[in-house]
Each structure stands twice: as C-alpha cells, then as structure tokens.
Amino acid sequence: MPTAIVLINTEIGKESEVIDSLSKLPEVKEIYLVYGVYDIVAKIDSETMESLEGIITQKIRHVRAIRSTLTLIVSRRGK
C-alpha cells in the first residue's frame, strides 16, 4: 500500500480550516499541526501509486487555504 507524507504550508491563520478539510478525506490517516518551516504534516495511504498521485494533486492541493505542499513518498516502513 503506497504511503506519502505531505508537508503543508497554509495561509496565515488558516491551519484549523485546512485540518478540518483534510480530516474529511478518508485517505488522510494522520494529521499533525507542527511548528517550523511547515504548518501541517499529513500521512496519506492509497491502494496504488496512481491513486496516491490523484489524491495529492486533485484532493489535497485543491483544499482552500493551502499555499504549498512537499510530498515525501515512503519507500519502506520501520518497525
């Protein structure tokens, strides 16, 4: 099962709005509000790499108040 970690920058003060929107997507398994360069970190699971691409490009990047994303594709899970 392909997994990605998506690092998200939001518009200032819109973090809660973005978290609410992301939590409605069934493929988003975990969401964290973080401090630092990025505002939110989300873990995404999908059935195929093609559907993972669609989730990121068509669903996540279209969430209102997201300014930018950086996607990390997981190559191997640790214990």
C-alpha positions as CSV (number, residue, x, y, z in Angstrom):
1,M,0.0,0.0,0.0
2,P,1.7,3.3,-1.1
3,T,2.1,5.9,1.6
4,A,3.1,9.5,1.4
5,I,3.9,12.2,4.0
6,V,2.7,15.6,2.8
7,L,4.2,18.7,4.3
8,I,1.8,21.6,4.0
9,N,2.1,25.4,4.2
10,T,-1.2,27.2,4.8
11,E,-2.4,30.8,4.6
12,I,-1.7,32.6,7.9
13,G,-4.3,31.7,10.5
14,K,-6.0,29.0,8.3
15,E,-4.4,25.9,9.9
16,S,-7.5,24.8,11.6
17,E,-9.6,25.2,8.5
18,V,-7.1,23.1,6.5
19,I,-7.0,20.4,9.2
20,D,-10.8,20.2,9.2
21,S,-10.9,19.9,5.4
22,L,-8.2,17.2,5.3
23,S,-9.8,15.2,8.1
24,K,-12.8,14.7,5.8
25,L,-10.7,12.8,3.2
26,P,-10.7,9.1,4.0
27,E,-7.2,8.6,2.6
28,V,-5.7,11.0,5.2
29,K,-4.8,8.7,8.1
30,E,-2.9,11.2,10.4
31,I,-2.7,15.0,10.6
32,Y,-0.4,17.0,12.7
33,L,-0.2,20.7,13.4
34,V,3.6,21.5,13.6
35,Y,5.9,24.4,14.3
36,G,8.7,25.2,11.9
37,V,9.0,25.6,8.2
38,Y,5.7,23.8,7.6
39,D,2.3,24.2,9.3
40,I,0.8,20.7,8.9
41,V,2.1,17.2,8.3
42,A,-0.4,14.6,6.9
43,K,0.0,10.9,6.3
44,I,-1.8,9.6,3.2
45,D,-2.4,5.9,2.4
46,S,-3.7,4.7,-1.0
47,E,-4.3,1.5,-2.9
48,T,-2.0,2.3,-5.8
49,M,0.7,4.8,-6.8
50,E,-1.7,6.2,-9.4
51,S,-4.5,6.8,-6.9
52,L,-1.9,8.3,-4.5
53,E,-1.0,10.8,-7.2
54,G,-4.6,11.7,-7.7
55,I,-5.3,12.2,-4.0
56,I,-2.4,14.6,-3.7
57,T,-2.9,16.5,-6.9
58,Q,-6.7,16.5,-7.1
59,K,-7.8,16.5,-3.5
60,I,-5.1,17.8,-1.1
61,R,-3.7,20.5,-3.3
62,H,-7.2,21.8,-4.0
63,V,-8.0,22.4,-0.4
64,R,-8.7,26.0,0.2
65,A,-6.0,27.9,2.1
66,I,-3.2,25.5,1.2
67,R,-0.3,27.6,-0.2
68,S,2.2,24.9,-1.0
69,T,3.0,21.2,-0.4
70,L,6.0,19.0,-0.4
71,T,5.3,15.3,-0.8
72,L,7.6,12.5,0.5
73,I,6.8,9.1,-0.8
74,V,7.5,6.4,1.7
75,S,9.9,3.7,0.4
76,R,9.9,1.4,3.4
77,R,8.3,1.4,6.8
78,G,10.2,0.9,10.0
79,K,9.1,-1.2,13.0
